[in-house]
Structure formats: C-alpha cells, structure tokens
Amino acid sequence: MADNELDNLIWAALSGEQAGFSIGNDRAKRFHPSIGPLAALRDLSPESLEAFGELVRTTGLAALGLVGVAEDLPVPGTEILRSAEGVQLLFDESNAAAVEEIARAESDPRTVPLGQSDYPDMLELALLTEPGPFAERTGDLGRFWGIRENGRLLAMAGQRVRTAEHVEVSGVCTHPDGRGKGYAALLSRRVAGAIRASGQRPLLHSYADNETALALYGRLGFAERARVRFTVYAPPG
C-alpha cells in the first residue's frame, strides 16, 4: 500500500514494534479493543476490505486512518459511525527553537510519569476531554506523563503508535479546570523529548478542523506531512 511507513503507519506498527498488541491477519489488523479502536489494511484490495469487515464484525468497532484517501471506503458487512478529515504532522528536526523548548520541558518538575495505577484517572480525563481514541489500556503502548494539582490529574500526554523510526505523540488533553496554563504544550514537548532521546522521530495527528490544536502543534515544531481520512466502522445493527 505504501513504500513510506508513514503512509500506512498503523499497519507498520502492528506488523512490527507493536505486533504483540495486534489482532487480525496478513490483510487487516487492529489493536486489541482494550487498547483502542485503531486498525489498518495491508492494501486497498477487495480482499483486505473483506478481511477488515470480518475483523469489525468479530471484535467490534474499529477505526481506519488512511493517508491520501479522500472518501470513506465501503467495507462489506459494516456501518460507518462517523468520519472526518485529519492531518498527519511530523516534527521538524531543523527547528532549533522547538528543539530548545523540548530540552527545557524535560527538566520541568511539574510533569510526572504516569503508570498503571493512574489508568482510571487517565481514562476519566480522556472520556471528559475526547483527545481521540483512548481505552482502559492505551497506556500500555508507551510512556505517559501528567500534571496533577492537589492530587487531581489535570492534563496528560503520551506515546501511542510506534515503529522503529517514528513514535506518535497522543492522548494530549487538559481538564477544563487546567486550561490556559500551557499544560498541553509542556506535556507534548516532554513526550517528544523522550521520543527523540530514544532515537525516533515524533509525529502526531489532529482533526483538520481543530484550528486550536493545529496552531499549538505548529508552535511546538510540527509541520503537516499528509492528509488522513479517519473513519470509524461498526458491526451492522
């Protein structure tokens, strides 16, 4: 389907670094439902679409994010719940100012690592703020950091889709009580710094109409690489 892994990122992840979280076969794969709904196709052939349809019917709703696809793909035996245009953004390593801000965020004492004991608070925050697909075990995919005030988790960000070369900054969200304090930027930089320290390149995704998020990510040093069609499929009925 693509020579560049970024053109089929989730497939690359589920076929490689994150194969242990994968359900499916050599034509369609998805993360385990307890991890989240993200799924991928090997290619756009009728056979792969049929395999994905079977995966949806047997495991529940799943979401495709397809680079360079302008319209929702019809998948046999499924219903489309919702869809939207998205943007894939890649960190610009030549942006010296952004690199400097990342280094500063790595030493900020307000950011604290989040672990399994924090999963209930992380899920509650994600359900409230809807930063994108997030489930009870999304935190298993990579390192997360958060900011707490008086014991309450007010903001978080972490790592989701991972390949040998790229790692996605994801789950970036802030409780309404914590907004306006720069927490999203700080935590995104903290996550990006950890990714770069591991020798990989940060990337992230956003809805194309989320002007606030896109402006933030631009300030953080991320530049648009491609447009992505996000579509959520469910079993019929």
Solvent accessible surface area in square Angstrom, and as a share of the most:
residue,aa,sasa,rsa
1,M,93,0.42
2,A,42,0.32
3,D,160,0.83
4,N,68,0.35
5,E,45,0.20
6,L,6,0.03
7,D,43,0.22
8,N,20,0.10
9,L,11,0.05
10,I,20,0.10
11,W,38,0.13
12,A,26,0.20
13,A,0,0.00
14,L,2,0.01
15,S,59,0.38
16,G,44,0.42
17,E,98,0.44
18,Q,3,0.01
19,A,51,0.40
20,G,82,0.79
21,F,53,0.22
22,S,32,0.21
23,I,53,0.27
24,G,47,0.45
25,N,76,0.39
26,D,92,0.48
27,R,65,0.24
28,A,1,0.01
29,K,33,0.14
30,R,4,0.01
31,F,2,0.01
32,H,81,0.36
33,P,53,0.34
34,S,17,0.11
35,I,3,0.02
36,G,7,0.07
37,P,24,0.15
38,L,17,0.09
39,A,1,0.01
40,A,3,0.03
41,L,0,0.00
42,R,85,0.31
43,D,34,0.18
44,L,76,0.38
45,S,28,0.18
46,P,103,0.65
47,E,96,0.43
48,S,0,0.00
49,L,24,0.12
50,E,80,0.36
51,A,18,0.14
52,F,0,0.00
53,G,0,0.00
54,E,86,0.39
55,L,15,0.08
56,V,0,0.00
57,R,86,0.31
58,T,90,0.52
59,T,39,0.23
60,G,23,0.22
61,L,76,0.38
62,A,0,0.00
63,A,8,0.06
64,L,2,0.01
65,G,23,0.22
66,L,10,0.05
67,V,29,0.17
68,G,73,0.70
69,V,27,0.15
70,A,80,0.62
71,E,126,0.57
72,D,40,0.21
73,L,33,0.16
74,P,106,0.67
75,V,12,0.07
76,P,62,0.39
77,G,41,0.39
78,T,25,0.14
79,E,79,0.35
80,I,79,0.40
81,L,89,0.44
82,R,150,0.55
83,S,44,0.28
84,A,34,0.27
85,E,80,0.36
86,G,0,0.00
87,V,1,0.01
88,Q,2,0.01
89,L,8,0.04
90,L,25,0.13
91,F,0,0.00
92,D,50,0.26
93,E,72,0.32
94,S,97,0.62
95,N,49,0.25
96,A,79,0.61
97,A,70,0.54
98,A,5,0.04
99,V,41,0.24
100,E,103,0.46
101,E,60,0.27
102,I,3,0.02
103,A,58,0.45
104,R,132,0.48
105,A,4,0.03
106,E,69,0.31
107,S,90,0.58
108,D,29,0.15
109,P,122,0.76
110,R,124,0.45
111,T,15,0.09
112,V,57,0.33
113,P,105,0.66
114,L,20,0.10
115,G,33,0.32
116,Q,139,0.62
117,S,108,0.70
118,D,23,0.12
119,Y,38,0.14
120,P,92,0.58
121,D,54,0.28
122,M,2,0.01
123,L,45,0.22
124,E,119,0.54
125,L,5,0.02
126,A,4,0.03
127,L,123,0.61
128,L,99,0.49
129,T,26,0.15
130,E,141,0.63
131,P,42,0.26
132,G,25,0.24
133,P,45,0.28
134,F,30,0.12
135,A,14,0.11
136,E,94,0.42
137,R,88,0.32
138,T,3,0.02
139,G,11,0.10
140,D,45,0.23
141,L,9,0.04
142,G,19,0.18
143,R,134,0.49
144,F,5,0.02
145,W,5,0.02
146,G,0,0.00
147,I,4,0.02
148,R,75,0.27
149,E,57,0.26
150,N,166,0.85
151,G,56,0.54
152,R,117,0.43
153,L,8,0.04
154,L,3,0.01
155,A,0,0.00
156,M,1,0.00
157,A,0,0.00
158,G,0,0.00
159,Q,6,0.03
160,R,27,0.10
161,V,2,0.01
162,R,52,0.19
163,T,4,0.02
164,A,72,0.56
165,E,106,0.48
166,H,17,0.07
167,V,0,0.00
168,E,2,0.01
169,V,4,0.02
170,S,13,0.09
171,G,8,0.07
172,V,24,0.14
173,C,10,0.06
174,T,15,0.09
175,H,33,0.15
176,P,68,0.43
177,D,82,0.42
178,G,0,0.00
179,R,136,0.50
180,G,87,0.83
181,K,100,0.42
182,G,45,0.43
183,Y,15,0.06
184,A,25,0.19
185,A,16,0.13
186,L,16,0.08
187,L,0,0.00
188,S,1,0.00
189,R,46,0.17
190,R,41,0.15
191,V,0,0.00
192,A,1,0.01
193,G,2,0.02
194,A,6,0.05
195,I,2,0.01
196,R,76,0.28
197,A,86,0.66
198,S,76,0.49
199,G,68,0.66
200,Q,25,0.11
201,R,83,0.30
202,P,0,0.00
203,L,0,0.00
204,L,1,0.01
205,H,42,0.19
206,S,10,0.07
207,Y,99,0.38
208,A,23,0.18
209,D,122,0.63
210,N,62,0.32
211,E,139,0.62
212,T,112,0.65
213,A,17,0.13
214,L,44,0.22
215,A,51,0.40
216,L,24,0.12
217,Y,21,0.08
218,G,42,0.40
219,R,160,0.58
220,L,3,0.02
221,G,4,0.04
222,F,9,0.04
223,A,56,0.43
224,E,91,0.41
225,R,78,0.29
226,A,19,0.15
227,R,109,0.40
228,V,5,0.03
229,R,50,0.18
230,F,46,0.19
231,T,5,0.03
232,V,19,0.11
233,Y,1,0.00
234,A,11,0.08
235,P,47,0.30
236,P,80,0.50
237,G,111,1.07
